[in-house]
Amino acid sequence: MSTVFSDKAQTVNTEKIQEEVSQASQGRTIGDIIRDARSLSAAEVEKVLAYQREKGVRFGEAAVALGLASEDDVLSALAKQFHYPMASAERKLSSPELVTLNQPFSVQAEAIRAARSQVTMRLHGATQDQTCSAVAIISPEHGDGKTYFAANLAVSLAQLGGRTLLVDADLRSPRQHEVFCVSNAAGLSNVLSGRAEAQVIQAVEGVAGLFVLPGGSIPPNPLELIERPAYALLMRELCSKFDNVIVDTAAASNGADACVVAAKCGSAIVIARKNTCKYESLQDLIASLAGSSVNILGAVMNEY
């Protein structure tokens, strides 16, 4: 299979791309991956193959039917074959909120990917401008799902291959360090107060291209810190270094933090929890952004 642009000078040979991808995967089939993961003997593999031929099913289905593999083994093999990050058993226990890693083929993960598509289209689709734009995740109340959505959106963006940074700008009750199991000894608050340490931005293990800037020490003056020019300068610097910047925020019920963060990011997504969020609170949050330069990309009704 090959595809070309209309300009012959810019011909793209997808056969070459496929060849390189195939070489990168080292030609391992689902069966190879399951065999190695479960340490199947030659006799067991032959048993699976015989069942596969008899029933006309795939290797993974045959292995599961014979009790030689689990559904998780098959999903893990699929993820490895298609270079798709999937959490280890240990990560699933320590980071249960990361559905895009723990359950990449679930309804919840698919909903996050659908939201990711909308975000990227709204940010870049109309103008074809690929310049990074920070996106603030805001909501009226605690428990609406900002942290959950921001974390999973960041993971799903990193899965596309770009460098993605998740910033925890909830300086009142930061949680992203707990979600990703990274240190919170130093973070955004330390940077903004001039007490930054080395390596405040941390790579997320198991997800190539994903980084987290945790909230850091909880300061007595969170709003003042993010209102200072240093925050806007920091966001511009981060946007020049990363392909995507997602910013978690404090609940709007805590004060003006979320609106200030959103204004300095440039774009925002509003989160509301189904059957919990009050319409008046949501309306007040949107009204507080009226007249600002914030580009509201859309609203997400969270039911998870």
C-alpha positions as CSV (number, residue, x, y, z in Angstrom):
1,M,0.0,0.0,0.0
2,S,1.3,3.4,-0.8
3,T,0.0,7.0,-0.7
4,V,1.2,10.2,-2.4
5,F,0.6,13.8,-2.0
6,S,-0.5,15.7,-5.1
7,D,3.0,17.3,-5.3
8,K,5.3,14.6,-6.6
9,A,8.2,16.3,-4.9
10,Q,6.5,15.4,-1.6
11,T,5.8,11.7,-2.3
12,V,5.2,9.6,0.8
13,N,5.9,5.9,0.5
14,T,3.9,4.3,3.2
15,E,5.3,0.9,2.3
16,K,8.7,2.2,3.6
17,I,7.0,3.4,6.7
18,Q,5.3,0.1,7.3
19,E,8.6,-1.7,6.7
20,E,10.2,0.4,9.4
21,V,7.4,-0.1,11.8
22,S,7.5,-3.9,11.2
23,Q,11.2,-3.9,11.9
24,A,10.7,-2.0,15.1
25,S,8.2,-4.6,16.3
26,Q,10.6,-7.3,15.4
27,G,7.9,-9.3,13.6
28,R,6.5,-10.7,16.9
29,T,3.0,-12.0,16.6
30,I,0.3,-12.1,19.3
31,G,1.1,-15.8,19.7
32,D,4.8,-15.1,20.2
33,I,4.1,-12.5,22.9
34,I,1.6,-14.7,24.8
35,R,3.9,-17.7,24.5
36,D,6.8,-15.8,26.0
37,A,4.7,-14.0,28.7
38,R,3.1,-17.3,29.9
39,S,6.3,-19.4,29.3
40,L,4.2,-21.9,27.2
41,S,6.0,-25.1,26.3
42,A,6.2,-26.4,22.7
43,A,3.5,-28.9,23.5
44,E,1.2,-26.3,24.9
45,V,1.7,-24.0,21.9
46,E,0.8,-26.9,19.5
47,K,-2.3,-27.6,21.6
48,V,-3.4,-24.0,21.2
49,L,-2.6,-24.1,17.4
50,A,-4.6,-27.3,17.0
51,Y,-7.6,-25.7,18.8
52,Q,-7.2,-22.6,16.7
53,R,-7.4,-24.6,13.5
54,E,-10.3,-26.7,14.7
55,K,-12.4,-23.8,15.9
56,G,-11.3,-21.1,13.4
57,V,-10.5,-18.6,16.2
58,R,-7.4,-16.5,16.9
59,F,-4.5,-17.6,18.9
60,G,-5.4,-15.5,21.9
61,E,-9.0,-16.8,22.0
62,A,-7.8,-20.4,21.7
63,A,-5.2,-19.9,24.6
64,V,-7.9,-18.3,26.8
65,A,-10.4,-21.1,26.0
66,L,-7.8,-23.8,26.9
67,G,-6.9,-22.0,30.2
68,L,-3.4,-21.3,29.0
69,A,-3.8,-17.5,29.0
70,S,-6.1,-14.8,30.5
71,E,-8.0,-12.0,28.8
72,D,-5.4,-9.6,30.4
73,D,-2.6,-11.6,28.7
74,V,-4.3,-11.0,25.3
75,L,-4.9,-7.3,25.9
76,S,-1.3,-6.9,27.0
77,A,-0.1,-8.7,23.9
78,L,-2.2,-6.5,21.7
79,A,-0.8,-3.4,23.4
80,K,2.8,-4.6,22.9
81,Q,2.3,-5.5,19.3
82,F,0.8,-2.1,18.5
83,H,3.2,-0.2,20.8
84,Y,0.4,1.0,23.0
85,P,1.3,1.7,26.6
86,M,-0.6,-0.5,29.2
87,A,-0.2,-0.5,32.9
88,S,1.6,-3.3,34.7
89,A,-0.3,-5.2,37.5
90,E,1.6,-3.0,40.1
91,R,0.6,0.2,38.3
92,K,-3.0,-0.9,38.2
93,L,-3.0,-1.2,42.0
94,S,-1.1,2.0,42.7
95,S,-2.9,4.2,40.0
96,P,-6.5,3.0,39.7
97,E,-7.7,6.3,38.2
98,L,-5.6,5.9,35.1
99,V,-8.1,4.0,33.0
100,T,-6.3,4.9,29.8
101,L,-3.4,2.8,31.0
102,N,-5.2,0.2,33.2
103,Q,-8.1,-0.4,30.8
104,P,-7.1,1.0,27.4
105,F,-9.9,-0.8,25.6
106,S,-12.7,0.1,28.0
107,V,-15.6,2.4,27.4
108,Q,-14.1,5.0,29.8
109,A,-10.8,5.0,27.9
110,E,-12.6,5.3,24.6
111,A,-14.5,8.3,25.9
112,I,-11.2,10.0,26.9
113,R,-9.8,9.3,23.4
114,A,-12.9,10.9,21.9
115,A,-12.4,13.9,24.0
116,R,-8.7,14.0,23.0
117,S,-9.8,14.1,19.3
118,Q,-12.1,17.0,20.0
119,V,-9.4,18.9,21.9
120,T,-6.8,18.4,19.1
121,M,-9.2,19.4,16.4
122,R,-10.4,22.5,18.2
123,L,-6.9,23.6,19.0
124,H,-5.3,22.9,15.6
125,G,-7.9,21.7,13.1
126,A,-9.2,25.0,11.9
127,T,-5.9,26.8,11.4
128,Q,-3.5,23.9,11.0
129,D,-1.4,25.7,13.6
130,Q,0.5,23.1,15.5
131,T,1.9,25.5,18.1
132,C,1.5,24.2,21.6
133,S,-1.4,25.7,23.6
134,A,-1.8,25.0,27.3
135,V,-5.3,23.7,28.2
136,A,-6.7,24.3,31.7
137,I,-9.1,21.8,33.1
138,I,-11.7,23.6,35.3
139,S,-14.8,22.8,37.2
140,P,-17.2,24.3,39.8
141,E,-16.7,21.9,42.7
142,H,-14.5,19.3,44.3
143,G,-15.2,15.8,43.1
144,D,-16.3,16.8,39.6
145,G,-13.4,14.8,38.1
146,K,-10.9,17.4,37.0
147,T,-7.9,15.5,38.2
148,Y,-9.2,12.2,36.8
149,F,-9.9,13.8,33.4
150,A,-6.7,15.8,33.2
151,A,-4.5,12.8,34.1
152,N,-6.2,10.5,31.5
153,L,-6.3,13.2,28.8
154,A,-2.5,13.7,29.3
155,V,-1.9,10.0,29.0
156,S,-4.0,9.7,25.9
157,L,-2.1,12.7,24.3
158,A,1.2,11.1,25.1
159,Q,0.0,7.9,23.4
160,L,-0.1,9.8,20.1
161,G,3.6,10.2,20.3
162,G,4.1,13.8,21.3
163,R,5.8,15.2,24.4
164,T,3.1,15.9,26.9
165,L,3.3,17.7,30.2
166,L,0.7,17.6,32.9
167,V,0.9,20.6,35.3
168,D,-0.8,20.4,38.7
169,A,-1.8,24.0,39.3
170,D,-4.2,23.0,42.1
171,L,-2.0,24.6,44.8
172,R,-4.7,24.1,47.4
173,S,-5.1,20.3,47.2
174,P,-2.7,18.9,44.6
175,R,-3.2,15.2,43.7
176,Q,-1.5,14.4,40.4
177,H,1.6,13.2,42.2
178,E,-0.6,10.6,43.9
179,V,-2.2,9.6,40.7
180,F,1.1,9.0,38.9
181,C,3.1,7.9,42.0
182,V,5.8,10.6,41.7
183,S,7.5,12.8,44.3
184,N,5.8,16.0,45.4
185,A,8.8,17.2,47.4
186,A,9.1,20.1,44.9
187,G,6.8,21.3,42.2
188,L,5.0,24.3,40.8
189,S,4.6,26.2,44.0
190,N,8.4,25.9,44.6
191,V,9.1,27.2,41.1
192,L,6.8,30.2,41.5
193,S,8.1,31.1,44.9
194,G,11.7,31.1,43.7
195,R,12.6,27.9,45.6
196,A,12.8,25.6,42.7
197,E,15.0,22.5,42.8
198,A,16.5,20.5,40.0
199,Q,14.2,17.9,38.2
200,V,10.9,19.3,39.3
201,I,9.5,18.0,36.0
202,Q,9.3,14.2,36.3
203,A,9.0,11.5,33.6
204,V,6.1,9.1,34.0
205,E,7.4,5.5,34.1
206,G,5.9,3.3,31.4
207,V,4.5,6.1,29.3
208,A,7.0,7.5,26.8
209,G,6.8,11.2,26.3
210,L,4.7,11.9,29.4
211,F,5.9,14.2,32.1
212,V,4.4,15.6,35.3
213,L,5.1,18.9,37.1
214,P,3.5,18.3,40.5
215,G,2.0,21.0,42.7
216,G,4.7,20.9,45.3
217,S,4.4,22.3,48.8
218,I,1.0,23.8,49.6
219,P,1.6,27.5,50.0
220,P,-0.4,30.0,52.2
221,N,-0.9,32.3,49.1
222,P,-1.8,30.1,46.1
223,L,-3.8,32.7,44.2
224,E,-1.0,35.3,44.6
225,L,1.5,32.9,43.2
226,I,-0.3,32.1,40.0
227,E,-1.2,35.8,39.5
228,R,2.4,36.8,39.4
229,P,4.1,37.3,36.0
230,A,6.3,34.3,36.7
231,Y,3.4,32.0,36.1
232,A,2.7,33.4,32.7
233,L,6.4,33.3,31.8
234,L,6.6,29.7,33.0
235,M,3.6,28.6,30.8
236,R,5.2,30.2,27.7
237,E,8.4,28.4,28.4
238,L,6.7,25.1,28.9
239,C,4.7,25.5,25.7
240,S,7.9,26.0,23.8
241,K,9.3,22.7,25.2
242,F,6.3,20.4,24.9
243,D,3.8,19.5,22.2
244,N,0.9,19.4,24.7
245,V,0.5,21.1,28.1
246,I,-2.5,20.1,30.3
247,V,-3.1,22.0,33.5
248,D,-5.1,20.7,36.5
249,T,-6.7,23.5,38.6
250,A,-8.4,24.1,42.0
251,A,-12.2,23.9,42.2
252,A,-13.8,27.3,41.3
253,S,-15.6,27.1,44.7
254,N,-12.2,27.7,46.3
255,G,-11.8,31.1,44.7
256,A,-10.5,32.7,41.5
257,D,-7.5,30.3,41.0
258,A,-9.1,28.3,38.2
259,C,-10.1,31.4,36.2
260,V,-6.6,33.0,36.6
261,V,-4.9,29.7,35.5
262,A,-7.3,29.4,32.5
263,A,-6.6,33.0,31.4
264,K,-2.9,32.4,31.4
265,C,-3.2,29.1,29.6
266,G,-5.4,30.5,26.8
267,S,-7.8,27.5,26.6
268,A,-10.0,25.6,29.0
269,I,-12.2,22.6,29.2
270,V,-15.1,22.7,31.7
271,I,-15.8,19.5,33.7
272,A,-19.2,18.8,35.3
273,R,-20.3,15.7,37.2
274,K,-23.5,14.1,36.0
275,N,-26.4,14.3,38.5
276,T,-24.2,16.3,41.0
277,C,-23.0,19.5,39.4
278,K,-25.5,22.4,39.9
279,Y,-26.5,24.3,36.8
280,E,-26.1,27.6,38.7
281,S,-22.5,26.8,39.7
282,L,-21.6,25.9,36.1
283,Q,-23.3,29.0,34.9
284,D,-21.3,31.2,37.4
285,L,-18.0,29.6,36.3
286,I,-18.7,30.3,32.6
287,A,-19.8,33.8,33.4
288,S,-16.6,34.5,35.4
289,L,-14.6,33.8,32.2
290,A,-16.7,36.1,30.1
291,G,-14.7,39.0,28.7
292,S,-11.4,37.2,29.2
293,S,-9.2,35.8,26.4
294,V,-10.0,32.2,27.4
295,N,-11.0,29.9,24.5
296,I,-13.4,27.5,26.0
297,L,-12.9,24.3,24.0
298,G,-16.0,22.6,25.3
299,A,-17.6,21.0,28.4
300,V,-17.4,17.4,29.5
301,M,-20.1,15.6,31.5
302,N,-18.3,13.2,33.7
303,E,-20.2,10.1,34.8
304,Y,-17.3,8.0,35.9
